[in-house]
Amino acid sequence: MEADQSSTADGRAAVPPCKAKGRIVPATVCDHIEPHKGDEARFWNGPFQSLCETCHNGTKQQVERIGYCTEVGLDGWPIDKTHPANR
């Protein structure tokens, strides 16, 4: 089982969604990049990525549920290009 994980100089994982927001936090969750939906082979064989708990339990699951992220940038507009306000 391999996870896509880049490391920072101090050995912490650079979680891609957090890295994009300028935050470097430790990855604590092995996430299924594609939802396994009960498929045992996909559950055990991946593909996987390393995420922090906040990104996994919030942002990632929200995107899987509604199709886009609702987080907003400093300008007050949604940061996700697929958000309805950005179409």
Backbone as CSV, one residue per row, in Angstrom:
resi,resn,N_x,N_y,N_z,CA_x,CA_y,CA_z,C_x,C_y,C_z
1,MET,0.847,-1.164,0.000,0.000,0.000,0.000,0.898,1.235,0.000
2,GLU,0.779,2.047,-1.056,1.577,3.252,-1.129,0.656,4.461,-1.164
3,ALA,1.067,5.514,-0.481,0.299,6.745,-0.486,1.123,7.834,-1.140
4,ASP,0.449,8.698,-1.853,1.108,9.832,-2.482,1.351,10.875,-1.400
5,GLN,2.593,11.059,-1.038,2.902,11.948,0.078,4.263,12.576,-0.139
6,SER,4.303,13.894,-0.220,5.588,14.564,-0.290,5.931,15.036,1.113
7,SER,7.209,15.133,1.402,7.632,15.529,2.741,8.240,16.910,2.732
8,THR,8.089,17.601,3.844,8.719,18.897,4.020,10.115,18.667,4.581
9,ALA,10.862,19.724,4.718,12.236,19.614,5.213,12.299,18.997,6.609
10,ASP,11.260,19.215,7.416,11.273,18.662,8.770,10.599,17.292,8.843
11,GLY,10.271,16.689,7.681,9.741,15.332,7.660,8.231,15.223,7.745
12,ARG,7.535,16.344,7.929,6.072,16.288,7.965,5.529,16.178,6.545
13,ALA,4.404,15.556,6.411,3.790,15.429,5.092,3.184,16.763,4.675
14,ALA,3.348,17.084,3.418,2.721,18.279,2.865,1.405,17.837,2.244
15,VAL,0.316,17.976,2.971,-0.996,17.550,2.504,-1.409,18.464,1.353
16,PRO,-1.654,17.903,0.156,-1.911,18.743,-1.021,-2.965,19.829,-0.845
17,PRO,-4.183,19.542,-0.318,-5.152,20.635,-0.165,-4.668,21.718,0.793
18,CYS,-4.007,21.327,1.864,-3.489,22.312,2.817,-2.329,23.087,2.201
19,LYS,-1.476,22.390,1.477,-0.334,23.029,0.826,-0.813,24.108,-0.135
20,ALA,-1.906,23.838,-0.838,-2.466,24.808,-1.769,-2.962,26.063,-1.049
21,LYS,-3.304,25.916,0.236,-3.770,27.047,1.039,-2.636,27.682,1.839
22,GLY,-1.404,27.203,1.606,-0.263,27.759,2.312,-0.035,27.187,3.692
23,ARG,-0.698,26.085,4.028,-0.533,25.465,5.338,0.228,24.157,5.172
24,ILE,1.133,23.886,6.087,1.853,22.616,6.113,1.452,21.909,7.404
25,VAL,0.734,20.812,7.262,0.245,20.057,8.418,0.570,18.588,8.225
26,PRO,0.635,17.838,9.310,0.924,16.407,9.169,-0.256,15.653,8.570
27,ALA,0.054,14.710,7.700,-0.966,13.818,7.155,-1.218,12.725,8.174
28,THR,-2.478,12.489,8.489,-2.819,11.493,9.506,-3.805,10.449,8.995
29,VAL,-4.306,10.627,7.764,-5.318,9.728,7.223,-4.886,9.213,5.858
30,CYS,-5.018,7.910,5.656,-4.801,7.315,4.338,-6.154,7.350,3.622
31,ASP,-6.260,8.195,2.612,-7.518,8.416,1.915,-7.573,7.637,0.611
32,HIS,-8.744,7.107,0.286,-8.970,6.472,-1.009,-9.240,7.596,-2.007
33,ILE,-8.349,7.786,-2.977,-8.523,8.858,-3.959,-9.863,8.699,-4.665
34,GLU,-10.176,7.485,-5.070,-11.473,7.180,-5.674,-12.282,6.407,-4.639
35,PRO,-13.497,6.848,-4.322,-14.305,6.128,-3.327,-14.423,4.644,-3.675
36,HIS,-14.207,3.779,-2.688,-14.252,2.339,-2.954,-15.675,1.797,-3.002
37,LYS,-16.617,2.484,-2.379,-18.031,2.106,-2.396,-18.264,0.635,-2.088
38,GLY,-17.509,0.111,-1.124,-17.683,-1.266,-0.681,-16.916,-2.304,-1.484
39,ASP,-16.248,-1.892,-2.545,-15.461,-2.822,-3.361,-14.192,-3.176,-2.591
40,GLU,-14.091,-4.434,-2.148,-12.977,-4.867,-1.298,-11.620,-4.692,-1.985
41,ALA,-11.528,-4.997,-3.266,-10.255,-4.850,-3.987,-9.816,-3.387,-4.016
42,ARG,-10.739,-2.489,-4.286,-10.396,-1.056,-4.308,-10.082,-0.553,-2.908
43,PHE,-10.757,-1.114,-1.888,-10.489,-0.708,-0.512,-9.040,-1.002,-0.133
44,TRP,-8.561,-2.197,-0.458,-7.223,-2.615,-0.053,-6.118,-2.178,-1.003
45,ASN,-6.435,-1.978,-2.275,-5.392,-1.711,-3.274,-5.311,-0.268,-3.746
46,GLY,-6.216,0.580,-3.308,-6.117,1.995,-3.638,-6.654,2.337,-5.010
47,PRO,-6.255,3.475,-5.505,-5.124,4.317,-5.123,-5.406,5.147,-3.862
48,PHE,-4.325,5.502,-3.174,-4.399,6.229,-1.917,-3.678,7.566,-2.005
49,GLN,-4.019,8.450,-1.067,-3.255,9.676,-0.859,-3.274,9.983,0.632
50,SER,-2.309,10.719,1.081,-2.236,11.105,2.490,-2.905,12.459,2.672
51,LEU,-3.802,12.527,3.638,-4.488,13.777,3.944,-4.466,14.020,5.448
52,CYS,-4.670,15.277,5.836,-4.885,15.559,7.254,-6.350,15.224,7.551
53,GLU,-6.664,15.045,8.810,-8.021,14.665,9.184,-9.049,15.715,8.764
54,THR,-8.681,16.991,8.876,-9.604,18.073,8.507,-9.961,18.021,7.034
55,CYS,-8.962,17.859,6.174,-9.237,17.789,4.735,-10.027,16.532,4.388
56,HIS,-9.684,15.412,5.004,-10.378,14.166,4.705,-11.832,14.212,5.158
57,ASN,-12.065,14.612,6.388,-13.407,14.569,6.958,-14.268,15.757,6.562
58,GLY,-13.659,16.779,6.001,-14.420,17.964,5.608,-14.436,18.154,4.106
59,THR,-13.401,18.779,3.609,-13.330,19.153,2.197,-13.518,17.976,1.257
60,LYS,-12.762,16.901,1.447,-12.807,15.749,0.528,-14.194,15.129,0.498
61,GLN,-14.803,14.923,1.653,-16.123,14.296,1.692,-17.202,15.232,1.156
62,GLN,-17.018,16.531,1.343,-17.968,17.490,0.795,-17.947,17.451,-0.732
63,VAL,-16.761,17.414,-1.313,-16.636,17.343,-2.767,-17.265,16.048,-3.291
64,GLU,-17.034,14.938,-2.591,-17.633,13.673,-3.008,-19.161,13.719,-2.909
65,ARG,-19.667,14.436,-1.920,-21.112,14.489,-1.674,-21.836,15.447,-2.628
66,ILE,-21.312,16.690,-2.783,-22.044,17.685,-3.582,-21.335,18.076,-4.880
67,GLY,-20.089,17.635,-5.061,-19.404,17.876,-6.323,-18.489,19.085,-6.365
68,TYR,-18.427,19.848,-5.291,-17.535,21.011,-5.239,-17.288,21.402,-3.786
69,CYS,-16.263,22.216,-3.599,-15.882,22.699,-2.273,-16.520,24.072,-2.044
70,THR,-16.986,24.337,-0.839,-17.625,25.624,-0.543,-16.693,26.611,0.151
71,GLU,-15.417,26.267,0.297,-14.479,27.189,0.950,-14.323,28.454,0.117
72,VAL,-14.137,29.579,0.799,-13.969,30.851,0.104,-12.582,31.414,0.355
73,GLY,-12.105,32.187,-0.601,-10.804,32.820,-0.488,-10.902,34.141,0.258
74,LEU,-9.795,34.833,0.347,-9.759,36.114,1.045,-10.653,37.156,0.395
75,ASP,-10.927,36.975,-0.895,-11.795,37.919,-1.605,-13.282,37.630,-1.402
76,GLY,-13.590,36.540,-0.671,-14.973,36.192,-0.397,-15.620,35.306,-1.447
77,TRP,-14.904,34.985,-2.517,-15.431,34.123,-3.568,-14.967,32.694,-3.367
78,PRO,-15.771,31.707,-3.784,-15.380,30.302,-3.655,-14.072,30.024,-4.389
79,ILE,-13.201,29.224,-3.756,-11.904,28.918,-4.362,-11.983,27.783,-5.374
80,ASP,-13.043,26.987,-5.314,-13.207,25.861,-6.223,-13.773,26.351,-7.556
81,LYS,-13.047,26.089,-8.641,-13.478,26.539,-9.965,-14.779,25.891,-10.411
82,THR,-15.127,24.743,-9.796,-16.365,24.061,-10.180,-17.566,24.496,-9.325
83,HIS,-17.352,25.408,-8.389,-18.444,25.930,-7.554,-19.422,26.666,-8.469
84,PRO,-20.732,26.540,-8.232,-21.713,27.202,-9.098,-21.492,28.711,-9.271
85,ALA,-20.966,29.386,-8.253,-20.737,30.826,-8.372,-19.618,31.170,-9.355
86,ASN,-18.779,30.177,-9.682,-17.647,30.408,-10.591,-17.916,29.907,-12.002
87,ARG,-19.105,29.479,-12.276,-19.418,28.948,-13.614,-19.846,30.039,-14.564
